[in-house]
Amino acid sequence: MQRVCFLLKVREERLDEYKQRHAEVWPEMLDALSRTGWHNYSLFLRPDGLLVGYLETDDFQAAVDGMSREPVNARWQAEMGSFFEALDGQRPDEAMKPLEQVFFLP
C-alpha cells in the first residue's frame, strides 16, 4: 500500500466555504474515489490555508488516472479550482504532487 501526502494552498478568504463543501461531498464523488483506489483519504487545513492531503492506495498514478476518467471528477474540479492559490493553470487534482516520505513507524 502506497501512502501519499501532498500540499495545496486554499485562499484564506474562502476557508469557511471550502470546509463547508467538504462537509457535503457529493455521494457520487465519494463512490468514484473509493472505486478508483483512494483509501483513508484525509484533508487537514491550517488557518492560513495550507492544505495537507493524505491517502493510501495501491498505485497513486492509477488512482489519479482513474479519477480523471470519472465525469463527476471533472464537475468537482471545475467547482473547486477557484478555492486554491498557485495552481498555474492546473486543476486541483493535477496540482497534487506527492511529498517524499522520509520516515514511517508501522
KEKE-3310 file (N, C-alpha, C; in steps of 0.2 Angstrom, whole numbers, plus 5000, padded with zeros to 4 digits):
npx = (5004:5003:5007:5002:5006:5002:5003:4993:4986:4974:4964:4963:4952:4942:4941:4931:4920:4926:4928:4915:4910:4917:4911:4900:4902:4898:4889:4891:4904:4911:4909:4916:4929:4932:4930:4940:4952:4956:4960:4957:4957:4961:4960:4968:4968:4976:4975:4980:4977:4985:4984:4984:4985:4981:4982:4979:4984:4985:4992:4996:4997:4988:4977:4974:4973:4962:4952:4952:4945:4932:4917:4910:4921:4927:4917:4917:4931:4931:4922:4929:4941:4943:4945:4958:4976:4989:4989:4993:4987:4983:4971:4965:4967:4977:4987:4991:5005:5015:5023:5040:5041:5050:5051:5043:5033:5027)
npy = (4994:5011:5026:5042:5059:5076:5094:5109:5125:5134:5148:5161:5169:5160:5149:5145:5142:5132:5122:5119:5114:5102:5096:5092:5083:5077:5062:5054:5057:5053:5039:5037:5040:5030:5019:5020:5018:5026:5027:5029:5043:5059:5076:5090:5106:5121:5136:5147:5143:5132:5117:5100:5085:5067:5050:5033:5020:5008:5011:5026:5034:5027:5028:5042:5043:5035:5043:5054:5049:5049:5056:5064:5069:5079:5089:5092:5096:5108:5116:5117:5123:5137:5139:5138:5144:5147:5137:5137:5136:5123:5110:5107:5093:5089:5097:5091:5085:5072:5071:5067:5053:5051:5045:5032:5024:5009)
npz = (5000:4996:5003:5002:5003:5001:4997:4996:4993:5000:4997:5009:5011:5007:5016:5025:5017:5009:5019:5022:5009:5009:5020:5014:5003:4987:4985:4974:4970:4981:4980:4967:4971:4980:4972:4963:4970:4981:4997:5015:5014:5018:5023:5029:5036:5039:5048:5040:5027:5022:5015:5019:5012:5013:5008:5005:4994:4981:4970:4966:4954:4946:4953:4952:4938:4936:4942:4934:4923:4927:4926:4936:4943:4935:4935:4949:4951:4943:4950:4962:4959:4960:4973:4977:4978:4967:4956:4944:4931:4932:4936:4953:4956:4948:4952:4964:4970:4976:4991:4997:5007:5022:5033:5043:5055:5058)
capx = (5000:5007:5005:5003:5004:5003:5001:4990:4985:4967:4963:4961:4945:4937:4942:4924:4916:4930:4926:4908:4910:4919:4906:4894:4905:4893:4889:4894:4911:4914:4909:4921:4936:4933:4930:4947:4958:4958:4958:4959:4959:4960:4962:4969:4968:4979:4971:4982:4975:4989:4980:4988:4981:4984:4978:4983:4982:4989:4995:4994:4996:4982:4971:4973:4971:4955:4948:4952:4940:4926:4913:4909:4928:4928:4912:4920:4937:4929:4919:4934:4948:4944:4947:4966:4981:4995:4988:4997:4983:4981:4965:4967:4969:4983:4992:4994:5012:5016:5029:5044:5041:5057:5050:5037:5033:5022)
capy = (5000:5017:5031:5048:5066:5082:5101:5114:5131:5137:5155:5162:5171:5155:5144:5143:5139:5126:5117:5118:5110:5096:5093:5090:5080:5073:5054:5050:5059:5048:5032:5037:5040:5023:5014:5021:5016:5031:5024:5033:5049:5064:5083:5094:5113:5126:5143:5151:5140:5127:5111:5094:5079:5061:5045:5026:5017:5003:5014:5033:5036:5023:5031:5049:5042:5033:5048:5058:5047:5050:5063:5068:5072:5085:5094:5094:5100:5114:5120:5119:5126:5144:5140:5137:5148:5145:5131:5138:5133:5116:5108:5105:5086:5089:5100:5086:5082:5068:5073:5061:5050:5050:5041:5028:5019:5005)
capz = (5000:4995:5007:4998:5006:4996:4999:4992:4997:5000:4998:5016:5011:5005:5020:5028:5011:5007:5024:5021:5003:5011:5024:5010:4997:4983:4986:4968:4971:4986:4976:4962:4974:4983:4966:4959:4974:4986:5004:5020:5011:5023:5021:5035:5034:5043:5047:5034:5021:5020:5015:5019:5010:5014:5006:5004:4988:4978:4964:4966:4947:4943:4956:4949:4931:4936:4944:4928:4918:4931:4924:4942:4945:4931:4938:4956:4950:4940:4955:4967:4957:4962:4980:4978:4975:4963:4953:4937:4926:4933:4941:4959:4956:4944:4956:4969:4969:4982:4995:4998:5013:5024:5039:5044:5060:5057)
cpx = (5004:5004:5007:5001:5006:5000:4998:4988:4978:4967:4960:4954:4940:4937:4935:4920:4919:4928:4919:4907:4912:4915:4900:4897:4899:4894:4893:4902:4914:4914:4915:4928:4937:4934:4937:4953:4960:4955:4961:4961:4957:4963:4963:4971:4971:4975:4973:4981:4979:4985:4985:4983:4985:4979:4983:4980:4987:4994:4993:4992:4989:4976:4969:4970:4964:4950:4947:4947:4933:4922:4912:4916:4929:4923:4915:4926:4935:4926:4924:4940:4949:4946:4954:4970:4986:4994:4991:4993:4981:4974:4968:4970:4975:4989:4995:5000:5014:5023:5033:5043:5048:5057:5043:5037:5027:5018)
cpy = (5006:5022:5038:5054:5071:5088:5105:5120:5134:5144:5157:5164:5166:5149:5141:5139:5132:5120:5115:5113:5103:5092:5090:5087:5076:5065:5051:5052:5054:5041:5032:5036:5033:5018:5014:5020:5021:5029:5029:5040:5055:5071:5086:5101:5117:5132:5148:5148:5134:5120:5105:5088:5072:5055:5038:5023:5012:5006:5021:5036:5033:5026:5038:5048:5039:5038:5053:5056:5047:5056:5067:5072:5079:5090:5096:5098:5107:5119:5122:5122:5133:5145:5140:5143:5144:5138:5131:5135:5126:5115:5106:5098:5085:5092:5096:5083:5079:5071:5066:5059:5049:5046:5038:5024:5015:5003)
cpz = (5000:4999:5004:5002:5001:5000:4994:4996:4995:5001:5005:5016:5010:5010:5023:5022:5009:5012:5023:5015:5005:5016:5020:5003:4993:4984:4980:4967:4976:4983:4971:4966:4977:4977:4963:4964:4979:4993:5009:5018:5016:5021:5028:5033:5040:5043:5042:5027:5018:5020:5014:5017:5011:5011:5006:4998:4985:4974:4964:4959:4944:4946:4953:4942:4931:4938:4938:4923:4921:4929:4930:4944:4941:4933:4945:4955:4947:4945:4961:4965:4959:4970:4982:4975:4971:4960:4946:4931:4926:4937:4947:4960:4952:4948:4962:4968:4976:4985:4996:5005:5016:5031:5040:5050:5060:5064)
residu = (MET:GLN:ARG:VAL:CYS:PHE:LEU:LEU:LYS:VAL:ARG:GLU:GLU:ARG:LEU:ASP:GLU:TYR:LYS:GLN:ARG:HIS:ALA:GLU:VAL:TRP:PRO:GLU:MET:LEU:ASP:ALA:LEU:SER:ARG:THR:GLY:TRP:HIS:ASN:TYR:SER:LEU:PHE:LEU:ARG:PRO:ASP:GLY:LEU:LEU:VAL:GLY:TYR:LEU:GLU:THR:ASP:ASP:PHE:GLN:ALA:ALA:VAL:ASP:GLY:MET:SER:ARG:GLU:PRO:VAL:ASN:ALA:ARG:TRP:GLN:ALA:GLU:MET:GLY:SER:PHE:PHE:GLU:ALA:LEU:ASP:GLY:GLN:ARG:PRO:ASP:GLU:ALA:MET:LYS:PRO:LEU:GLU:GLN:VAL:PHE:PHE:LEU:PRO)
# end
